[in-house]
Amino acid sequence: MNAGPTPPRWAEATLRLVLKPDDFGSVSGDLLEEYRDSIHPLLGPRRADWWYVTQVLGFLFRRAWVWAALFGGALVARSALDWFVPPADFLVRSRVSTAIAAGLMLTGGFWFAWRSGLLVAGTLAGAIIGLLGGAISLAGSAALLAIWHDPQTMAAIRNSGGFAEVEPFLVVPGLLLGTIGGLVGSGLSRIVPTPRFRSRRPRRSPGRARP
């Protein structure tokens, strides 16, 4: 028997992927309680569902932003080196930057899956790292171009392959590499438990105290 309104199932499933099993019950319970007691009566079904989704996205962002920032920063650094310090041969630099990017996706997928114990958490992490990191790369490279667009720099950009060489969205490689890292992480989680620490609860909106 349904005890009350329920948030989107996919959002709750996503929350399970970004939290440790020991933390999921308490965090999910707190969110569900606030959703039913305060948010749903105040905002109605659609806006309440959106509130719940934003809470889940907040948890996801807090878990993934470091990996995405490192990944995007590595791509921006590669673009900056190609534009301002062009090498005689791009092959070695390309291999190094590719190895770094792949390593970050693998490590992120491993970490997510190790924490949650779920392989699909690694897949999700790889996709998010590729998406957010690619967006950071695009924004960072555009900022570099806005600041430095003298003829010499523009010539270096053309010689390095042009602005089209900047990869904005790397979701597919992220899915693959995150899954590989997640396979190792989920397997290791059965052998080496993750360390315990408190998860941050979502902040309550002012003026929306529980009745």
Sequence and secondary structure as in RCSB ss.txt:
>XXXX:A:sequence
MNAGPTPPRWAEATLRLVLKPDDFGSVSGDLLEEYRDSIHPLLGPRRADWWYVTQVLGFLFRRAWVWAALFGGAL
VARSALDWFVPPADFLVRSRVSTAIAAGLMLTGGFWFAWRSGLLVAGTLAGAIIGLLGGAISLAGSAALLAIWHD
PQTMAAIRNSGGFAEVEPFLVVPGLLLGTIGGLVGSGLSRIVPTPRFRSRRPRRSPGRARP
>XXXX:A:secstr
   S    HHHHHHHHHHS HHHHHHHHHHHHHHIIIIIHHHH HHHHHHHHHHHHHHHHHHHHHHHHHHHHHHH
HHHHHHHHHS  S HHHHHHHHHHHHHHHHHHHHHHHHHHH  HHHHHHHHHHHHHHHHHHHHHHHHHHHHH   
HHHHHHHHHTT GGGS    HHHHHHHHHHHHHHHHHHHTTS             TT    
